[in-house]
Amino acid sequence: MTPMTTAATPSLRQDAHTIGLIGLAHGTSHFFHMLLPPLFPFLIKDFGYSYSELGLLLSVFFVVSGTGQAMAGFLVDKVGARPVLFAALSSFAAAGLAAATASGYAGLVLAAALAGLGNAPFHPVDFTILNKRVSPARLGHGFSVHGITGNLGWATAPVFMAGIATATGSWRMACLGAAGLALLVLATMVWNRETLDDRQGSWAHPPAKAGAAAAPEHPMAFLKLPAVWLCFSFFFWSTCSLSAIQSFAAPSLQNMYGIPLSLTTIVVTGYMLCGAAGMVIGGFLVGRVERLEKTISVCLLASATLLVLVGLGVLPGMVALVVASLAGMGIGIAGPSRDMLIKRAAPPGATGRVYGTVYSGLDLGFSLAAPVFGAMLDAQMNSSIFYGSALALALGVVSAGFVGAGVASRRLQAA
């Protein structure tokens, strides 16, 4: 097989190879979001910590990840995505080892910080490699697989961590297993390093025309673009909505509809599976729709409507559970269009910086939304969990609309 160059269109096999590797890496990053939460009952038993103390470990993770994500984009643009990917996976392995050897709270904080540091570069790394190595015709499918594997990483971690801890009677063995998993994925990436070489391929931004001598821009110039901050706000609002469902939908449904908690917890799994199915559909739509913000708006508003319907409390209990789960499908369908819209909004040569900045809105959303929705639940405002999630989706639609209008205007001027 001849090496792919910027002059040759990648084959289906080459594209699938790149997309599969990036999907595996992204699933691993989402897996390490959940390194410690499934072990909270075991940590409470061994150390006597409260849930508030253990919840601070998640704050450490997202603060480190969000701060590092914005900076990681600059590093990716400077040294390339591949070495940063290797360093991130190494940090995950170190996080697992730190957790396995922790003798107290400080050790767990270190593990959370290392996991956050490893998570920080993944979106600028993933999207830089996908944009550089995957042909435009299959890029939407690449974004779709990227989102699906993230959901699968979230779904796998609790089973993996709690399963090993229960089977062996030791949460430390579960952490060692996670470290081993990170090393296995790292070895896979190193073995296939040629497929991840983002110095080859130029699908994200075509080369400048001959004779066009553009003055070099300051590395921070992209921060002046309104589209960057609109994309940031879009991620912030959509993540606030996700945080409400992930963390509080199950107890809210229990309180509102009298469904046993053992059944309401299924809503999160159903929401994620519907989201994954939606991403498959979205991968086909993204290459067929010019105004991506229209797809995003229709899908998110449909999901918001379903969540409001659940919040009204007028549905039979099990129907409400199904409807809340189906809301994940609209968000999933919008996912590939969202990622493509950001690609179109990114100026040439700043892909890593733009993705790093806008995806830090995801970490900020997780950090701030959880205490707000938690306070609502403490105040018995059960319906507000669904109303608030729907409102956040509607605000995300507004941000996406402005981004899409800006992209369309820029294309019209170029034409």
Contacts in CASP RR format, 6 or more apart in sequence:
PFRMAT RR
TARGET T0000
AUTHOR 0000-0000-0000
METHOD contacts of the structure
MODEL  1
MTPMTTAATPSLRQDAHTIGLIGLAHGTSHFFHMLLPPLFPFLIKDFGYS
YSELGLLLSVFFVVSGTGQAMAGFLVDKVGARPVLFAALSSFAAAGLAAA
TASGYAGLVLAAALAGLGNAPFHPVDFTILNKRVSPARLGHGFSVHGITG
NLGWATAPVFMAGIATATGSWRMACLGAAGLALLVLATMVWNRETLDDRQ
GSWAHPPAKAGAAAAPEHPMAFLKLPAVWLCFSFFFWSTCSLSAIQSFAA
PSLQNMYGIPLSLTTIVVTGYMLCGAAGMVIGGFLVGRVERLEKTISVCL
LASATLLVLVGLGVLPGMVALVVASLAGMGIGIAGPSRDMLIKRAAPPGA
TGRVYGTVYSGLDLGFSLAAPVFGAMLDAQMNSSIFYGSALALALGVVSA
GFVGAGVASRRLQAA
2 8 0 8 1.000
3 194 0 8 1.000
3 200 0 8 1.000
4 10 0 8 1.000
4 14 0 8 1.000
4 133 0 8 1.000
4 200 0 8 1.000
4 201 0 8 1.000
5 200 0 8 1.000
5 201 0 8 1.000
6 200 0 8 1.000
6 201 0 8 1.000
6 202 0 8 1.000
6 207 0 8 1.000
9 135 0 8 1.000
10 18 0 8 1.000
10 133 0 8 1.000
10 134 0 8 1.000
10 135 0 8 1.000
12 138 0 8 1.000
14 133 0 8 1.000
14 195 0 8 1.000
15 133 0 8 1.000
15 134 0 8 1.000
15 135 0 8 1.000
15 138 0 8 1.000
15 142 0 8 1.000
17 192 0 8 1.000
17 195 0 8 1.000
18 129 0 8 1.000
18 130 0 8 1.000
18 133 0 8 1.000
18 134 0 8 1.000
18 195 0 8 1.000
18 196 0 8 1.000
19 130 0 8 1.000
19 134 0 8 1.000
19 138 0 8 1.000
19 141 0 8 1.000
19 142 0 8 1.000
19 145 0 8 1.000
19 146 0 8 1.000
20 145 0 8 1.000
21 188 0 8 1.000
21 189 0 8 1.000
21 192 0 8 1.000
21 195 0 8 1.000
21 196 0 8 1.000
22 126 0 8 1.000
22 129 0 8 1.000
22 130 0 8 1.000
22 142 0 8 1.000
22 145 0 8 1.000
22 146 0 8 1.000
22 196 0 8 1.000
23 126 0 8 1.000
23 145 0 8 1.000
23 146 0 8 1.000
23 149 0 8 1.000
23 150 0 8 1.000
24 149 0 8 1.000
24 185 0 8 1.000
24 188 0 8 1.000
25 85 0 8 1.000
25 89 0 8 1.000
25 122 0 8 1.000
25 125 0 8 1.000
25 126 0 8 1.000
25 185 0 8 1.000
25 189 0 8 1.000
26 122 0 8 1.000
26 126 0 8 1.000
26 146 0 8 1.000
26 147 0 8 1.000
26 149 0 8 1.000
26 150 0 8 1.000
27 149 0 8 1.000
27 150 0 8 1.000
27 152 0 8 1.000
27 153 0 8 1.000
28 89 0 8 1.000
28 92 0 8 1.000
28 153 0 8 1.000
28 181 0 8 1.000
28 182 0 8 1.000
28 185 0 8 1.000
29 88 0 8 1.000
29 92 0 8 1.000
29 118 0 8 1.000
29 119 0 8 1.000
29 122 0 8 1.000
29 150 0 8 1.000
30 149 0 8 1.000
30 150 0 8 1.000
30 151 0 8 1.000
30 152 0 8 1.000
30 153 0 8 1.000
30 154 0 8 1.000
30 157 0 8 1.000
31 153 0 8 1.000
31 154 0 8 1.000
31 156 0 8 1.000
31 157 0 8 1.000
31 160 0 8 1.000
31 178 0 8 1.000
31 181 0 8 1.000
32 92 0 8 1.000
32 95 0 8 1.000
32 115 0 8 1.000
32 116 0 8 1.000
32 118 0 8 1.000
32 119 0 8 1.000
32 157 0 8 1.000
32 178 0 8 1.000
32 182 0 8 1.000
33 61 0 8 1.000
33 115 0 8 1.000
33 119 0 8 1.000
33 154 0 8 1.000
33 157 0 8 1.000
34 153 0 8 1.000
34 154 0 8 1.000
34 157 0 8 1.000
34 158 0 8 1.000
34 161 0 8 1.000
35 95 0 8 1.000
35 96 0 8 1.000
35 99 0 8 1.000
35 111 0 8 1.000
35 112 0 8 1.000
35 115 0 8 1.000
35 157 0 8 1.000
35 161 0 8 1.000
35 175 0 8 1.000
35 178 0 8 1.000
36 43 0 8 1.000
36 54 0 8 1.000
36 57 0 8 1.000
36 58 0 8 1.000
36 61 0 8 1.000
36 99 0 8 1.000
36 108 0 8 1.000
36 111 0 8 1.000
36 112 0 8 1.000
36 115 0 8 1.000
37 58 0 8 1.000
37 158 0 8 1.000
38 157 0 8 1.000
38 158 0 8 1.000
38 161 0 8 1.000
38 162 0 8 1.000
38 165 0 8 1.000
38 174 0 8 1.000
39 161 0 8 1.000
39 162 0 8 1.000
39 165 0 8 1.000
39 171 0 8 1.000
39 174 0 8 1.000
39 175 0 8 1.000
40 51 0 8 1.000
40 54 0 8 1.000
42 165 0 8 1.000
42 171 0 8 1.000
43 49 0 8 1.000
43 54 0 8 1.000
43 108 0 8 1.000
43 171 0 8 1.000
44 50 0 8 1.000
44 51 0 8 1.000
44 54 0 8 1.000
46 171 0 8 1.000
47 104 0 8 1.000
47 105 0 8 1.000
49 105 0 8 1.000
53 105 0 8 1.000
57 108 0 8 1.000
57 109 0 8 1.000
57 112 0 8 1.000
58 112 0 8 1.000
58 370 0 8 1.000
59 367 0 8 1.000
60 109 0 8 1.000
60 112 0 8 1.000
60 113 0 8 1.000
60 116 0 8 1.000
61 112 0 8 1.000
61 113 0 8 1.000
61 115 0 8 1.000
61 116 0 8 1.000
61 119 0 8 1.000
62 116 0 8 1.000
62 363 0 8 1.000
62 364 0 8 1.000
62 366 0 8 1.000
62 367 0 8 1.000
63 363 0 8 1.000
63 367 0 8 1.000
64 112 0 8 1.000
64 113 0 8 1.000
64 116 0 8 1.000
64 117 0 8 1.000
64 120 0 8 1.000
65 116 0 8 1.000
65 117 0 8 1.000
65 118 0 8 1.000
65 119 0 8 1.000
65 120 0 8 1.000
65 363 0 8 1.000
66 120 0 8 1.000
66 360 0 8 1.000
66 361 0 8 1.000
66 362 0 8 1.000
66 363 0 8 1.000
66 364 0 8 1.000
67 120 0 8 1.000
67 360 0 8 1.000
68 117 0 8 1.000
68 120 0 8 1.000
68 121 0 8 1.000
68 360 0 8 1.000
69 119 0 8 1.000
69 120 0 8 1.000
69 121 0 8 1.000
69 123 0 8 1.000
69 124 0 8 1.000
69 356 0 8 1.000
69 357 0 8 1.000
69 359 0 8 1.000
69 360 0 8 1.000
69 363 0 8 1.000
70 356 0 8 1.000
70 357 0 8 1.000
70 360 0 8 1.000
71 120 0 8 1.000
72 84 0 8 1.000
72 120 0 8 1.000
72 121 0 8 1.000
72 124 0 8 1.000
72 125 0 8 1.000
72 356 0 8 1.000
73 121 0 8 1.000
73 124 0 8 1.000
73 352 0 8 1.000
73 353 0 8 1.000
73 355 0 8 1.000
73 356 0 8 1.000
73 357 0 8 1.000
74 219 0 8 1.000
74 352 0 8 1.000
74 353 0 8 1.000
75 84 0 8 1.000
75 121 0 8 1.000
76 84 0 8 1.000
76 121 0 8 1.000
76 124 0 8 1.000
76 125 0 8 1.000
76 128 0 8 1.000
76 352 0 8 1.000
76 353 0 8 1.000
77 128 0 8 1.000
77 219 0 8 1.000
77 349 0 8 1.000
77 350 0 8 1.000
77 351 0 8 1.000
77 352 0 8 1.000
77 353 0 8 1.000
80 128 0 8 1.000
80 198 0 8 1.000
80 199 0 8 1.000
81 124 0 8 1.000
81 125 0 8 1.000
81 126 0 8 1.000
81 128 0 8 1.000
81 129 0 8 1.000
81 132 0 8 1.000
81 196 0 8 1.000
81 198 0 8 1.000
81 352 0 8 1.000
82 129 0 8 1.000
82 193 0 8 1.000
82 196 0 8 1.000
82 197 0 8 1.000
82 198 0 8 1.000
84 121 0 8 1.000
84 124 0 8 1.000
84 125 0 8 1.000
85 121 0 8 1.000
85 122 0 8 1.000
85 125 0 8 1.000
85 129 0 8 1.000
85 189 0 8 1.000
85 196 0 8 1.000
86 186 0 8 1.000
86 189 0 8 1.000
86 190 0 8 1.000
87 118 0 8 1.000
87 121 0 8 1.000
88 117 0 8 1.000
88 118 0 8 1.000
88 119 0 8 1.000
88 120 0 8 1.000
88 121 0 8 1.000
88 122 0 8 1.000
88 125 0 8 1.000
89 118 0 8 1.000
89 182 0 8 1.000
89 183 0 8 1.000
89 185 0 8 1.000
89 186 0 8 1.000
89 189 0 8 1.000
90 182 0 8 1.000
90 186 0 8 1.000
91 114 0 8 1.000
91 115 0 8 1.000
91 116 0 8 1.000
91 117 0 8 1.000
91 118 0 8 1.000
92 114 0 8 1.000
92 115 0 8 1.000
92 118 0 8 1.000
92 178 0 8 1.000
92 179 0 8 1.000
92 182 0 8 1.000
93 179 0 8 1.000
93 180 0 8 1.000
93 182 0 8 1.000
93 183 0 8 1.000
93 186 0 8 1.000
94 114 0 8 1.000
94 179 0 8 1.000
95 111 0 8 1.000
95 112 0 8 1.000
95 114 0 8 1.000
95 115 0 8 1.000
95 116 0 8 1.000
95 118 0 8 1.000
95 178 0 8 1.000
95 179 0 8 1.000
95 182 0 8 1.000
96 111 0 8 1.000
96 114 0 8 1.000
96 115 0 8 1.000
96 175 0 8 1.000
96 176 0 8 1.000
96 177 0 8 1.000
96 178 0 8 1.000
96 179 0 8 1.000
96 182 0 8 1.000
97 175 0 8 1.000
97 176 0 8 1.000
97 179 0 8 1.000
98 107 0 8 1.000
98 110 0 8 1.000
98 111 0 8 1.000
98 114 0 8 1.000
99 107 0 8 1.000
99 108 0 8 1.000
99 111 0 8 1.000
99 172 0 8 1.000
99 175 0 8 1.000
99 178 0 8 1.000
100 172 0 8 1.000
100 173 0 8 1.000
100 175 0 8 1.000
100 176 0 8 1.000
100 179 0 8 1.000
101 107 0 8 1.000
101 172 0 8 1.000
102 108 0 8 1.000
102 110 0 8 1.000
102 111 0 8 1.000
111 175 0 8 1.000
123 355 0 8 1.000
123 356 0 8 1.000
123 359 0 8 1.000
123 362 0 8 1.000
124 351 0 8 1.000
124 352 0 8 1.000
124 353 0 8 1.000
124 355 0 8 1.000
124 356 0 8 1.000
124 359 0 8 1.000
126 146 0 8 1.000
127 146 0 8 1.000
127 339 0 8 1.000
127 342 0 8 1.000
127 343 0 8 1.000
127 351 0 8 1.000
127 352 0 8 1.000
127 355 0 8 1.000
128 198 0 8 1.000
128 204 0 8 1.000
128 351 0 8 1.000
128 352 0 8 1.000
128 355 0 8 1.000
129 196 0 8 1.000
129 198 0 8 1.000
130 139 0 8 1.000
130 142 0 8 1.000
130 143 0 8 1.000
130 146 0 8 1.000
131 139 0 8 1.000
131 203 0 8 1.000
131 204 0 8 1.000
131 343 0 8 1.000
131 351 0 8 1.000
132 198 0 8 1.000
132 200 0 8 1.000
132 201 0 8 1.000
132 202 0 8 1.000
132 203 0 8 1.000
132 204 0 8 1.000
133 195 0 8 1.000
133 196 0 8 1.000
133 197 0 8 1.000
133 198 0 8 1.000
133 200 0 8 1.000
133 201 0 8 1.000
133 203 0 8 1.000
134 142 0 8 1.000
134 203 0 8 1.000
135 203 0 8 1.000
136 203 0 8 1.000
137 287 0 8 1.000
139 203 0 8 1.000
139 286 0 8 1.000
139 340 0 8 1.000
139 343 0 8 1.000
140 282 0 8 1.000
140 283 0 8 1.000
140 286 0 8 1.000
140 287 0 8 1.000
140 336 0 8 1.000
140 339 0 8 1.000
140 340 0 8 1.000
141 283 0 8 1.000
141 284 0 8 1.000
141 336 0 8 1.000
142 283 0 8 1.000
142 336 0 8 1.000
143 283 0 8 1.000
143 286 0 8 1.000
143 335 0 8 1.000
143 336 0 8 1.000
143 339 0 8 1.000
143 340 0 8 1.000
144 279 0 8 1.000
144 280 0 8 1.000
144 282 0 8 1.000
144 283 0 8 1.000
144 286 0 8 1.000
144 335 0 8 1.000
144 336 0 8 1.000
145 279 0 8 1.000
146 339 0 8 1.000
147 276 0 8 1.000
147 279 0 8 1.000
147 332 0 8 1.000
147 335 0 8 1.000
147 336 0 8 1.000
148 276 0 8 1.000
148 279 0 8 1.000
148 280 0 8 1.000
151 272 0 8 1.000
151 273 0 8 1.000
151 275 0 8 1.000
151 276 0 8 1.000
151 279 0 8 1.000
152 276 0 8 1.000
154 272 0 8 1.000
155 269 0 8 1.000
155 272 0 8 1.000
155 273 0 8 1.000
160 174 0 8 1.000
160 178 0 8 1.000
160 181 0 8 1.000
161 171 0 8 1.000
161 174 0 8 1.000
161 175 0 8 1.000
161 178 0 8 1.000
162 174 0 8 1.000
163 174 0 8 1.000
164 173 0 8 1.000
164 174 0 8 1.000
164 177 0 8 1.000
165 171 0 8 1.000
165 173 0 8 1.000
165 174 0 8 1.000
168 174 0 8 1.000
189 196 0 8 1.000
204 343 0 8 1.000
204 346 0 8 1.000
204 349 0 8 1.000
204 351 0 8 1.000
205 348 0 8 1.000
205 349 0 8 1.000
205 351 0 8 1.000
208 214 0 8 1.000
208 348 0 8 1.000
217 347 0 8 1.000
219 353 0 8 1.000
221 347 0 8 1.000
222 228 0 8 1.000
222 346 0 8 1.000
222 347 0 8 1.000
222 350 0 8 1.000
222 353 0 8 1.000
222 354 0 8 1.000
222 357 0 8 1.000
223 357 0 8 1.000
225 345 0 8 1.000
225 347 0 8 1.000
226 402 0 8 1.000
226 406 0 8 1.000
227 345 0 8 1.000
227 403 0 8 1.000
227 406 0 8 1.000
227 407 0 8 1.000
228 345 0 8 1.000
228 354 0 8 1.000
228 357 0 8 1.000
228 358 0 8 1.000
230 399 0 8 1.000
230 400 0 8 1.000
230 402 0 8 1.000
230 403 0 8 1.000
231 341 0 8 1.000
231 342 0 8 1.000
231 345 0 8 1.000
231 354 0 8 1.000
231 358 0 8 1.000
231 399 0 8 1.000
231 403 0 8 1.000
232 357 0 8 1.000
232 358 0 8 1.000
232 360 0 8 1.000
232 361 0 8 1.000
233 395 0 8 1.000
233 396 0 8 1.000
233 399 0 8 1.000
234 338 0 8 1.000
234 358 0 8 1.000
234 396 0 8 1.000
234 399 0 8 1.000
234 400 0 8 1.000
234 403 0 8 1.000
235 358 0 8 1.000
235 359 0 8 1.000
235 361 0 8 1.000
235 362 0 8 1.000
235 365 0 8 1.000
236 361 0 8 1.000
236 362 0 8 1.000
236 364 0 8 1.000
236 365 0 8 1.000
237 392 0 8 1.000
237 393 0 8 1.000
237 395 0 8 1.000
237 396 0 8 1.000
237 399 0 8 1.000
238 300 0 8 1.000
238 331 0 8 1.000
238 338 0 8 1.000
238 392 0 8 1.000
238 393 0 8 1.000
238 396 0 8 1.000
239 361 0 8 1.000
239 362 0 8 1.000
239 364 0 8 1.000
239 365 0 8 1.000
239 366 0 8 1.000
239 369 0 8 1.000
240 365 0 8 1.000
240 368 0 8 1.000
240 369 0 8 1.000
240 389 0 8 1.000
240 392 0 8 1.000
241 331 0 8 1.000
241 388 0 8 1.000
241 389 0 8 1.000
241 390 0 8 1.000
241 392 0 8 1.000
241 393 0 8 1.000
242 331 0 8 1.000
243 365 0 8 1.000
243 366 0 8 1.000
243 369 0 8 1.000
243 370 0 8 1.000
243 373 0 8 1.000
244 369 0 8 1.000
244 373 0 8 1.000
244 385 0 8 1.000
244 386 0 8 1.000
244 388 0 8 1.000
244 389 0 8 1.000
244 392 0 8 1.000
245 267 0 8 1.000
245 268 0 8 1.000
245 271 0 8 1.000
245 307 0 8 1.000
245 324 0 8 1.000
245 327 0 8 1.000
245 328 0 8 1.000
245 389 0 8 1.000
246 268 0 8 1.000
246 271 0 8 1.000
247 370 0 8 1.000
247 373 0 8 1.000
247 374 0 8 1.000
248 373 0 8 1.000
248 374 0 8 1.000
248 376 0 8 1.000
248 377 0 8 1.000
248 385 0 8 1.000
249 264 0 8 1.000
249 267 0 8 1.000
249 268 0 8 1.000
249 271 0 8 1.000
249 324 0 8 1.000
249 385 0 8 1.000
249 386 0 8 1.000
250 261 0 8 1.000
250 264 0 8 1.000
250 265 0 8 1.000
250 267 0 8 1.000
250 268 0 8 1.000
251 261 0 8 1.000
251 264 0 8 1.000
251 377 0 8 1.000
252 377 0 8 1.000
252 382 0 8 1.000
252 383 0 8 1.000
252 385 0 8 1.000
252 386 0 8 1.000
253 259 0 8 1.000
253 264 0 8 1.000
253 267 0 8 1.000
253 310 0 8 1.000
253 317 0 8 1.000
253 320 0 8 1.000
253 321 0 8 1.000
253 324 0 8 1.000
254 260 0 8 1.000
254 261 0 8 1.000
254 264 0 8 1.000
255 380 0 8 1.000
255 382 0 8 1.000
256 311 0 8 1.000
256 313 0 8 1.000
256 320 0 8 1.000
256 382 0 8 1.000
256 383 0 8 1.000
257 313 0 8 1.000
257 315 0 8 1.000
257 317 0 8 1.000
257 320 0 8 1.000
257 321 0 8 1.000
258 317 0 8 1.000
259 317 0 8 1.000
259 318 0 8 1.000
259 321 0 8 1.000
263 318 0 8 1.000
263 321 0 8 1.000
264 321 0 8 1.000
266 321 0 8 1.000
266 325 0 8 1.000
267 321 0 8 1.000
267 324 0 8 1.000
267 325 0 8 1.000
270 325 0 8 1.000
270 328 0 8 1.000
271 324 0 8 1.000
271 325 0 8 1.000
271 327 0 8 1.000
271 328 0 8 1.000
272 328 0 8 1.000
273 325 0 8 1.000
274 325 0 8 1.000
274 326 0 8 1.000
274 327 0 8 1.000
274 328 0 8 1.000
274 329 0 8 1.000
274 330 0 8 1.000
274 332 0 8 1.000
275 328 0 8 1.000
275 329 0 8 1.000
275 330 0 8 1.000
275 331 0 8 1.000
275 332 0 8 1.000
275 333 0 8 1.000
276 332 0 8 1.000
277 329 0 8 1.000
277 332 0 8 1.000
278 328 0 8 1.000
278 329 0 8 1.000
278 330 0 8 1.000
278 332 0 8 1.000
278 333 0 8 1.000
279 332 0 8 1.000
279 333 0 8 1.000
279 335 0 8 1.000
279 336 0 8 1.000
281 333 0 8 1.000
282 295 0 8 1.000
282 332 0 8 1.000
282 333 0 8 1.000
282 334 0 8 1.000
282 335 0 8 1.000
282 336 0 8 1.000
282 337 0 8 1.000
283 336 0 8 1.000
285 295 0 8 1.000
285 333 0 8 1.000
285 336 0 8 1.000
285 337 0 8 1.000
286 292 0 8 1.000
286 295 0 8 1.000
286 336 0 8 1.000
286 337 0 8 1.000
286 340 0 8 1.000
287 340 0 8 1.000
289 295 0 8 1.000
289 337 0 8 1.000
291 404 0 8 1.000
291 408 0 8 1.000
292 337 0 8 1.000
292 338 0 8 1.000
292 340 0 8 1.000
292 341 0 8 1.000
292 344 0 8 1.000
292 404 0 8 1.000
293 337 0 8 1.000
293 341 0 8 1.000
293 400 0 8 1.000
293 401 0 8 1.000
293 403 0 8 1.000
293 404 0 8 1.000
293 405 0 8 1.000
295 333 0 8 1.000
295 334 0 8 1.000
295 337 0 8 1.000
296 334 0 8 1.000
296 335 0 8 1.000
296 337 0 8 1.000
296 338 0 8 1.000
296 341 0 8 1.000
296 397 0 8 1.000
296 400 0 8 1.000
296 401 0 8 1.000
297 397 0 8 1.000
297 400 0 8 1.000
297 401 0 8 1.000
299 330 0 8 1.000
299 331 0 8 1.000
299 332 0 8 1.000
299 333 0 8 1.000
299 334 0 8 1.000
300 330 0 8 1.000
300 331 0 8 1.000
300 334 0 8 1.000
300 393 0 8 1.000
300 394 0 8 1.000
300 396 0 8 1.000
300 397 0 8 1.000
300 400 0 8 1.000
301 393 0 8 1.000
301 394 0 8 1.000
301 397 0 8 1.000
302 330 0 8 1.000
303 327 0 8 1.000
303 328 0 8 1.000
303 329 0 8 1.000
303 330 0 8 1.000
303 331 0 8 1.000
303 390 0 8 1.000
303 393 0 8 1.000
304 327 0 8 1.000
304 389 0 8 1.000
304 390 0 8 1.000
304 391 0 8 1.000
304 393 0 8 1.000
304 394 0 8 1.000
305 390 0 8 1.000
306 323 0 8 1.000
306 324 0 8 1.000
306 326 0 8 1.000
306 327 0 8 1.000
307 324 0 8 1.000
307 327 0 8 1.000
307 386 0 8 1.000
307 387 0 8 1.000
307 389 0 8 1.000
307 390 0 8 1.000
307 393 0 8 1.000
308 386 0 8 1.000
308 387 0 8 1.000
308 390 0 8 1.000
309 315 0 8 1.000
309 323 0 8 1.000
310 320 0 8 1.000
310 323 0 8 1.000
310 324 0 8 1.000
310 327 0 8 1.000
310 386 0 8 1.000
311 320 0 8 1.000
311 382 0 8 1.000
311 383 0 8 1.000
311 385 0 8 1.000
311 386 0 8 1.000
311 387 0 8 1.000
312 383 0 8 1.000
313 320 0 8 1.000
313 383 0 8 1.000
315 323 0 8 1.000
324 386 0 8 1.000
331 393 0 8 1.000
338 400 0 8 1.000
341 400 0 8 1.000
341 403 0 8 1.000
341 404 0 8 1.000
341 407 0 8 1.000
342 354 0 8 1.000
342 355 0 8 1.000
342 358 0 8 1.000
342 403 0 8 1.000
343 351 0 8 1.000
344 407 0 8 1.000
345 354 0 8 1.000
345 403 0 8 1.000
345 404 0 8 1.000
345 406 0 8 1.000
345 407 0 8 1.000
346 352 0 8 1.000
346 354 0 8 1.000
346 355 0 8 1.000
347 354 0 8 1.000
369 392 0 8 1.000
373 385 0 8 1.000
373 388 0 8 1.000
376 384 0 8 1.000
376 385 0 8 1.000
377 385 0 8 1.000
END
